[in-house]
């Protein structure tokens, strides 16, 4: 598959890096600090000279010219990150992964350990923790969830920074994940309903062909009240699965007919 990318050179590199990082999702150990640095290095490859290394300078977040957050001093970063990973390893069997991954996410953003890519890495790592617990979370990346709620995401982080605890952020993440899962379940239920309808229509069509021994699509539509497009789609499926076969037309009967395969 060839993917054509257009846009700013930096943006294109970020997309390439993200693809490369998510390809590694199944390979990494979410409780390994070494693997975390490796993934951050992939996210910032060719974009940051210290890719994969903790920052060696102070870091702050600004809203225009106003400083809204000052990260811990860079000399504390290795100690703080070591403590965070040690805590995760100790608590991973006693704290639900949904809560544990949310706590990690917030604490990581608060420590702000790298010069660049902190948000992307934090969101990726929560996905990594959850996907090791329940594989389906690999197809529900936190990055996509946050993109839909980005403004509130940053506001919640700021309120937690001001409050000095991660409670609101944990609640925000749990509610956001729950809403996303509910949406997926509704979509799946709708698809299942459509599938059930198709299966019922398949039964009608098969019974019609069996009763008539051989019949045309026109007669099937008339007898079953199944819409024409649906009928033809089902007939194709039945033919492809060797359940029904097509019988060629002739002058007396210019329409193709169908019969059950022997």
VEXPAFI-152828 format. One record per residue (C-alpha): residue number from 1; residue in one letter; x, y, z. Coordinates in Angstrom, 3 decimals. Layout:
// residues N
<site k="NUM" r="A" x="X" y="Y" z="Z"/>
...
This chain:
// residues 262
<site k="1" r="X" x="0.000" y="0.000" z="0.000"/>
<site k="2" r="X" x="1.326" y="3.444" z="-0.917"/>
<site k="3" r="X" x="0.300" y="6.394" z="1.242"/>
<site k="4" r="X" x="0.716" y="9.810" z="-0.338"/>
<site k="5" r="X" x="1.374" y="12.575" z="2.166"/>
<site k="6" r="X" x="1.199" y="16.281" z="1.471"/>
<site k="7" r="X" x="1.879" y="19.253" z="3.698"/>
<site k="8" r="X" x="4.643" y="20.789" z="5.786"/>
<site k="9" r="X" x="7.831" y="18.700" z="5.980"/>
<site k="10" r="X" x="7.659" y="18.630" z="9.798"/>
<site k="11" r="X" x="4.007" y="17.522" z="9.743"/>
<site k="12" r="X" x="4.817" y="14.740" z="7.269"/>
<site k="13" r="X" x="7.665" y="13.506" z="9.478"/>
<site k="14" r="X" x="5.374" y="13.526" z="12.531"/>
<site k="15" r="X" x="2.844" y="11.347" z="10.667"/>
<site k="16" r="X" x="5.573" y="8.918" z="9.552"/>
<site k="17" r="X" x="6.891" y="8.742" z="13.108"/>
<site k="18" r="X" x="3.412" y="8.098" z="14.523"/>
<site k="19" r="X" x="2.888" y="5.216" z="12.076"/>
<site k="20" r="X" x="6.246" y="3.745" z="13.107"/>
<site k="21" r="X" x="5.443" y="4.099" z="16.826"/>
<site k="22" r="X" x="2.044" y="2.412" z="16.592"/>
<site k="23" r="X" x="3.572" y="-0.457" z="14.630"/>
<site k="24" r="X" x="5.615" y="-1.186" z="17.783"/>
<site k="25" r="X" x="2.592" y="-1.201" z="20.115"/>
<site k="26" r="X" x="2.400" y="-4.990" z="20.495"/>
<site k="27" r="X" x="6.151" y="-5.328" z="21.053"/>
<site k="28" r="X" x="6.701" y="-2.935" z="23.947"/>
<site k="29" r="X" x="6.527" y="-3.533" z="27.680"/>
<site k="30" r="X" x="4.408" y="-0.693" z="29.151"/>
<site k="31" r="X" x="6.186" y="-1.128" z="32.490"/>
<site k="32" r="X" x="9.631" y="-0.566" z="30.959"/>
<site k="33" r="X" x="11.169" y="2.895" z="31.230"/>
<site k="34" r="X" x="13.672" y="1.899" z="28.544"/>
<site k="35" r="X" x="10.840" y="1.120" z="26.113"/>
<site k="36" r="X" x="9.200" y="4.467" z="26.896"/>
<site k="37" r="X" x="12.361" y="6.315" z="25.860"/>
<site k="38" r="X" x="12.543" y="4.193" z="22.723"/>
<site k="39" r="X" x="8.970" y="5.113" z="21.702"/>
<site k="40" r="X" x="9.489" y="8.803" z="22.423"/>
<site k="41" r="X" x="12.606" y="8.582" z="20.251"/>
<site k="42" r="X" x="10.464" y="7.216" z="17.409"/>
<site k="43" r="X" x="7.837" y="9.948" z="17.857"/>
<site k="44" r="X" x="10.492" y="12.688" z="17.654"/>
<site k="45" r="X" x="12.871" y="11.078" z="15.139"/>
<site k="46" r="X" x="14.374" y="13.749" z="12.847"/>
<site k="47" r="X" x="12.439" y="16.419" z="14.773"/>
<site k="48" r="X" x="14.286" y="16.666" z="18.086"/>
<site k="49" r="X" x="18.044" y="16.425" z="18.632"/>
<site k="50" r="X" x="17.555" y="14.801" z="22.046"/>
<site k="51" r="X" x="15.037" y="12.213" z="20.785"/>
<site k="52" r="X" x="14.685" y="9.392" z="23.305"/>
<site k="53" r="X" x="16.460" y="11.317" z="26.090"/>
<site k="54" r="X" x="15.074" y="13.116" z="29.118"/>
<site k="55" r="X" x="15.257" y="16.903" z="28.926"/>
<site k="56" r="X" x="18.308" y="18.723" z="30.315"/>
<site k="57" r="X" x="16.641" y="22.107" z="30.779"/>
<site k="58" r="X" x="13.639" y="23.732" z="32.411"/>
<site k="59" r="X" x="10.243" y="23.462" z="30.735"/>
<site k="60" r="X" x="7.108" y="25.564" z="31.063"/>
<site k="61" r="X" x="3.721" y="25.833" z="29.368"/>
<site k="62" r="X" x="2.469" y="29.228" z="28.211"/>
<site k="63" r="X" x="-0.901" y="30.599" z="27.147"/>
<site k="64" r="X" x="0.288" y="33.407" z="24.916"/>
<site k="65" r="X" x="2.768" y="35.297" z="27.093"/>
<site k="66" r="X" x="1.311" y="33.996" z="30.349"/>
<site k="67" r="X" x="3.033" y="31.053" z="32.047"/>
<site k="68" r="X" x="0.366" y="28.600" z="33.204"/>
<site k="69" r="X" x="2.557" y="25.698" z="34.254"/>
<site k="70" r="X" x="6.173" y="25.140" z="35.302"/>
<site k="71" r="X" x="7.397" y="21.553" z="35.011"/>
<site k="72" r="X" x="9.639" y="20.070" z="37.751"/>
<site k="73" r="X" x="13.371" y="20.922" z="37.407"/>
<site k="74" r="X" x="15.155" y="18.757" z="34.828"/>
<site k="75" r="X" x="17.496" y="17.299" z="37.441"/>
<site k="76" r="X" x="14.486" y="15.693" z="39.156"/>
<site k="77" r="X" x="13.147" y="14.060" z="35.984"/>
<site k="78" r="X" x="15.095" y="10.731" z="36.143"/>
<site k="79" r="X" x="14.156" y="10.311" z="39.802"/>
<site k="80" r="X" x="10.477" y="11.170" z="39.238"/>
<site k="81" r="X" x="10.178" y="8.904" z="36.195"/>
<site k="82" r="X" x="11.918" y="6.062" z="38.017"/>
<site k="83" r="X" x="9.474" y="6.437" z="40.900"/>
<site k="84" r="X" x="6.510" y="6.479" z="38.520"/>
<site k="85" r="X" x="7.549" y="3.229" z="36.832"/>
<site k="86" r="X" x="8.359" y="1.577" z="40.157"/>
<site k="87" r="X" x="4.908" y="2.558" z="41.434"/>
<site k="88" r="X" x="3.246" y="1.087" z="38.318"/>
<site k="89" r="X" x="5.112" y="-2.201" z="38.622"/>
<site k="90" r="X" x="4.145" y="-2.444" z="42.291"/>
<site k="91" r="X" x="0.461" y="-1.575" z="41.814"/>
<site k="92" r="X" x="-0.342" y="-3.083" z="38.387"/>
<site k="93" r="X" x="-2.015" y="-6.142" z="39.943"/>
<site k="94" r="X" x="-4.011" y="-4.227" z="42.537"/>
<site k="95" r="X" x="-5.278" y="-1.163" z="40.610"/>
<site k="96" r="X" x="-7.610" y="-1.500" z="37.648"/>
<site k="97" r="X" x="-5.651" y="-0.718" z="34.435"/>
<site k="98" r="X" x="-8.181" y="1.950" z="33.454"/>
<site k="99" r="X" x="-7.358" y="3.896" z="36.614"/>
<site k="100" r="X" x="-3.653" y="3.014" z="36.681"/>
<site k="101" r="X" x="-3.147" y="4.107" z="33.067"/>
<site k="102" r="X" x="-4.984" y="7.390" z="33.698"/>
<site k="103" r="X" x="-2.825" y="8.127" z="36.745"/>
<site k="104" r="X" x="0.302" y="7.398" z="34.707"/>
<site k="105" r="X" x="-0.977" y="9.635" z="31.891"/>
<site k="106" r="X" x="-1.498" y="12.615" z="34.195"/>
<site k="107" r="X" x="1.734" y="12.163" z="36.188"/>
<site k="108" r="X" x="3.735" y="11.818" z="32.977"/>
<site k="109" r="X" x="2.293" y="15.060" z="31.560"/>
<site k="110" r="X" x="2.972" y="16.781" z="34.894"/>
<site k="111" r="X" x="6.629" y="15.640" z="34.965"/>
<site k="112" r="X" x="6.978" y="16.655" z="31.303"/>
<site k="113" r="X" x="10.142" y="14.538" z="30.987"/>
<site k="114" r="X" x="11.065" y="15.248" z="27.353"/>
<site k="115" r="X" x="11.767" y="18.376" z="25.360"/>
<site k="116" r="X" x="9.072" y="17.451" z="22.844"/>
<site k="117" r="X" x="6.381" y="14.833" z="22.235"/>
<site k="118" r="X" x="5.194" y="14.567" z="25.856"/>
<site k="119" r="X" x="1.477" y="14.637" z="25.029"/>
<site k="120" r="X" x="1.755" y="12.111" z="22.199"/>
<site k="121" r="X" x="3.893" y="9.790" z="24.304"/>
<site k="122" r="X" x="1.573" y="10.007" z="27.325"/>
<site k="123" r="X" x="-1.503" y="9.183" z="25.256"/>
<site k="124" r="X" x="0.300" y="6.366" z="23.449"/>
<site k="125" r="X" x="1.499" y="4.895" z="26.744"/>
<site k="126" r="X" x="-1.990" y="4.797" z="28.197"/>
<site k="127" r="X" x="-3.063" y="2.879" z="25.082"/>
<site k="128" r="X" x="-0.109" y="0.518" z="25.606"/>
<site k="129" r="X" x="-1.061" y="-0.198" z="29.231"/>
<site k="130" r="X" x="-4.708" y="-0.802" z="28.340"/>
<site k="131" r="X" x="-3.979" y="-2.959" z="25.267"/>
<site k="132" r="X" x="-1.790" y="-5.298" z="27.335"/>
<site k="133" r="X" x="-4.764" y="-5.719" z="29.686"/>
<site k="134" r="X" x="-7.439" y="-5.974" z="26.984"/>
<site k="135" r="X" x="-6.233" y="-6.354" z="23.410"/>
<site k="136" r="X" x="-9.208" y="-4.522" z="21.893"/>
<site k="137" r="X" x="-7.848" y="-1.243" z="23.338"/>
<site k="138" r="X" x="-5.135" y="-1.400" z="20.676"/>
<site k="139" r="X" x="-7.919" y="-0.498" z="18.219"/>
<site k="140" r="X" x="-9.188" y="2.284" z="20.448"/>
<site k="141" r="X" x="-6.133" y="4.566" z="20.664"/>
<site k="142" r="X" x="-6.319" y="7.232" z="23.359"/>
<site k="143" r="X" x="-4.913" y="9.684" z="20.800"/>
<site k="144" r="X" x="-8.140" y="9.467" z="18.770"/>
<site k="145" r="X" x="-10.334" y="9.814" z="21.855"/>
<site k="146" r="X" x="-8.496" y="12.933" z="23.059"/>
<site k="147" r="X" x="-8.619" y="14.536" z="19.616"/>
<site k="148" r="X" x="-12.421" y="14.649" z="19.927"/>
<site k="149" r="X" x="-12.184" y="16.239" z="23.394"/>
<site k="150" r="X" x="-8.921" y="18.160" z="23.088"/>
<site k="151" r="X" x="-9.988" y="21.504" z="24.532"/>
<site k="152" r="X" x="-11.518" y="19.961" z="27.665"/>
<site k="153" r="X" x="-8.505" y="17.625" z="28.008"/>
<site k="154" r="X" x="-6.096" y="20.543" z="28.436"/>
<site k="155" r="X" x="-8.476" y="22.422" z="30.721"/>
<site k="156" r="X" x="-8.788" y="19.401" z="33.019"/>
<site k="157" r="X" x="-5.001" y="18.982" z="33.168"/>
<site k="158" r="X" x="-4.643" y="22.635" z="34.124"/>
<site k="159" r="X" x="-7.289" y="22.376" z="36.840"/>
<site k="160" r="X" x="-5.552" y="19.295" z="38.255"/>
<site k="161" r="X" x="-2.210" y="21.100" z="38.231"/>
<site k="162" r="X" x="-3.813" y="23.937" z="40.206"/>
<site k="163" r="X" x="-5.503" y="21.522" z="42.608"/>
<site k="164" r="X" x="-2.389" y="19.425" z="43.121"/>
<site k="165" r="X" x="-4.032" y="16.065" z="42.415"/>
<site k="166" r="X" x="-5.133" y="13.936" z="39.440"/>
<site k="167" r="X" x="-8.675" y="13.026" z="40.551"/>
<site k="168" r="X" x="-10.550" y="15.123" z="37.980"/>
<site k="169" r="X" x="-8.265" y="13.926" z="35.178"/>
<site k="170" r="X" x="-8.893" y="10.268" z="36.081"/>
<site k="171" r="X" x="-12.653" y="10.892" z="36.073"/>
<site k="172" r="X" x="-12.390" y="12.725" z="32.746"/>
<site k="173" r="X" x="-10.463" y="9.873" z="31.108"/>
<site k="174" r="X" x="-12.807" y="7.182" z="32.452"/>
<site k="175" r="X" x="-15.897" y="9.085" z="31.286"/>
<site k="176" r="X" x="-14.349" y="9.770" z="27.869"/>
<site k="177" r="X" x="-13.360" y="6.125" z="27.345"/>
<site k="178" r="X" x="-16.821" y="4.981" z="28.496"/>
<site k="179" r="X" x="-18.568" y="7.329" z="26.039"/>
<site k="180" r="X" x="-16.354" y="6.112" z="23.198"/>
<site k="181" r="X" x="-17.043" y="2.452" z="24.041"/>
<site k="182" r="X" x="-20.793" y="3.187" z="24.197"/>
<site k="183" r="X" x="-20.632" y="4.724" z="20.711"/>
<site k="184" r="X" x="-18.809" y="1.659" z="19.362"/>
<site k="185" r="X" x="-21.327" y="-0.713" z="20.993"/>
<site k="186" r="X" x="-24.234" y="1.208" z="19.421"/>
<site k="187" r="X" x="-22.578" y="1.028" z="15.999"/>
<site k="188" r="X" x="-21.947" y="-2.718" z="16.422"/>
<site k="189" r="X" x="-25.536" y="-3.303" z="17.540"/>
<site k="190" r="X" x="-26.777" y="-1.473" z="14.464"/>
<site k="191" r="X" x="-24.494" y="-3.552" z="12.243"/>
<site k="192" r="X" x="-25.708" y="-6.737" z="13.958"/>
<site k="193" r="X" x="-29.318" y="-5.716" z="13.362"/>
<site k="194" r="X" x="-28.506" y="-5.192" z="9.688"/>
<site k="195" r="X" x="-26.768" y="-8.576" z="9.631"/>
<site k="196" r="X" x="-29.810" y="-10.246" z="11.228"/>
<site k="197" r="X" x="-32.078" y="-8.676" z="8.620"/>
<site k="198" r="X" x="-29.801" y="-9.958" z="5.857"/>
<site k="199" r="X" x="-29.835" y="-13.468" z="7.326"/>
<site k="200" r="X" x="-33.649" y="-13.444" z="7.456"/>
<site k="201" r="X" x="-33.775" y="-12.309" z="3.841"/>
<site k="202" r="X" x="-31.291" y="-15.018" z="2.866"/>
<site k="203" r="X" x="-33.616" y="-17.628" z="4.374"/>
<site k="204" r="X" x="-36.589" y="-16.220" z="2.450"/>
<site k="205" r="X" x="-34.676" y="-16.312" z="-0.834"/>
<site k="206" r="X" x="-33.320" y="-19.833" z="-0.309"/>
<site k="207" r="X" x="-36.818" y="-21.092" z="0.589"/>
<site k="208" r="X" x="-38.258" y="-19.388" z="-2.530"/>
<site k="209" r="X" x="-35.686" y="-21.031" z="-4.810"/>
<site k="210" r="X" x="-36.160" y="-24.417" z="-3.148"/>
<site k="211" r="X" x="-39.963" y="-24.220" z="-3.465"/>
<site k="212" r="X" x="-39.870" y="-23.259" z="-7.136"/>
<site k="213" r="X" x="-36.929" y="-25.566" z="-7.990"/>
<site k="214" r="X" x="-35.722" y="-22.877" z="-10.367"/>
<site k="215" r="X" x="-36.750" y="-19.217" z="-10.441"/>
<site k="216" r="X" x="-35.706" y="-15.767" z="-11.602"/>
<site k="217" r="X" x="-34.602" y="-12.786" z="-9.534"/>
<site k="218" r="X" x="-37.790" y="-10.999" z="-10.607"/>
<site k="219" r="X" x="-39.960" y="-13.783" z="-9.206"/>
<site k="220" r="X" x="-37.896" y="-13.949" z="-5.994"/>
<site k="221" r="X" x="-38.440" y="-10.207" z="-5.420"/>
<site k="222" r="X" x="-42.180" y="-10.551" z="-6.070"/>
<site k="223" r="X" x="-42.613" y="-13.557" z="-3.765"/>
<site k="224" r="X" x="-40.398" y="-12.451" z="-0.873"/>
<site k="225" r="X" x="-40.864" y="-8.656" z="-0.899"/>
<site k="226" r="X" x="-37.102" y="-8.372" z="-0.456"/>
<site k="227" r="X" x="-35.847" y="-5.180" z="-2.202"/>
<site k="228" r="X" x="-34.164" y="-5.713" z="-5.573"/>
<site k="229" r="X" x="-30.710" y="-4.473" z="-4.544"/>
<site k="230" r="X" x="-30.761" y="-6.635" z="-1.416"/>
<site k="231" r="X" x="-31.957" y="-9.654" z="-3.408"/>
<site k="232" r="X" x="-29.195" y="-9.320" z="-5.978"/>
<site k="233" r="X" x="-26.570" y="-8.810" z="-3.272"/>
<site k="234" r="X" x="-27.742" y="-11.937" z="-1.444"/>
<site k="235" r="X" x="-27.904" y="-13.966" z="-4.669"/>
<site k="236" r="X" x="-24.309" y="-13.021" z="-5.429"/>
<site k="237" r="X" x="-23.265" y="-14.055" z="-1.921"/>
<site k="238" r="X" x="-25.106" y="-17.389" z="-2.246"/>
<site k="239" r="X" x="-23.472" y="-18.025" z="-5.627"/>
<site k="240" r="X" x="-20.014" y="-17.130" z="-4.309"/>
<site k="241" r="X" x="-20.534" y="-19.568" z="-1.419"/>
<site k="242" r="X" x="-21.652" y="-22.395" z="-3.769"/>
<site k="243" r="X" x="-25.151" y="-22.556" z="-2.280"/>
<site k="244" r="X" x="-26.975" y="-21.365" z="-5.408"/>
<site k="245" r="X" x="-26.023" y="-21.578" z="-9.069"/>
<site k="246" r="X" x="-27.005" y="-19.442" z="-12.028"/>
<site k="247" r="X" x="-28.793" y="-21.050" z="-14.985"/>
<site k="248" r="X" x="-28.284" y="-19.343" z="-18.358"/>
<site k="249" r="X" x="-31.091" y="-17.555" z="-20.214"/>
<site k="250" r="X" x="-32.720" y="-18.589" z="-23.515"/>
<site k="251" r="X" x="-35.130" y="-17.047" z="-26.021"/>
<site k="252" r="X" x="-38.243" y="-18.270" z="-24.207"/>
<site k="253" r="X" x="-36.919" y="-17.137" z="-20.848"/>
<site k="254" r="X" x="-34.583" y="-14.147" z="-21.323"/>
<site k="255" r="X" x="-33.885" y="-13.808" z="-17.588"/>
<site k="256" r="X" x="-31.225" y="-15.693" z="-15.672"/>
<site k="257" r="X" x="-32.653" y="-18.202" z="-13.258"/>
<site k="258" r="X" x="-31.342" y="-19.611" z="-10.036"/>
<site k="259" r="X" x="-31.466" y="-23.019" z="-8.398"/>
<site k="260" r="X" x="-29.956" y="-24.614" z="-5.363"/>
<site k="261" r="X" x="-26.711" y="-26.457" z="-6.047"/>
<site k="262" r="X" x="-26.863" y="-30.219" z="-5.885"/>
